[in-house]
Each structure stands twice: as structure tokens, then as C-alpha cells.
Amino acid sequence: MAKRRKLGNPLALTAMVLLSERPMHAYEIAQTVALTISRSQQFRRFCRNGPYVRPPSRRGS
């Protein structure tokens, strides 16, 4: 089996993957990467803590 190479610049690889899908402006790439990171952090938090269940409201009392 071939030896795996260390990834030198993951941000550059991310930008190249996004640009291979379709042409984008730099601000679109930044926005997409930021949104993806935010969603992955939320997903990891959800998996770690389980679904968030709201406490019952006290408005009726």
C-alpha cells in the first residue's frame, strides 16, 4: 500500500475543491467554508450532547 503524504495546506485544498465544482469569487469561497465549519461544529456538538430538548415553558403558570 502506498504511503500517505502529509497535507501541506488544507485551506488551499478546500479552495481547489470548491473551485472544481463551479467558478466562485473569493468572498463566496470564504462564506462557504465558514458555513461548513459552523455546521460541522454544530453537528459534532449535537452528536456529543444528544438532541436539545427545551424545558417546559412557565408562561401558563
Sequence and secondary structure as in RCSB ss.txt:
>XXXX:A:sequence
MAKRRKLGNPLALTAMVLLSERPMHAYEIAQTVALTISRSQQFRRFCRNGPYVRPPSRRGS
>XXXX:A:secstr
       S HHHHHHHHHHHHS   HHHHHHHHHHHHHHHHHHHHHHHH         TT 
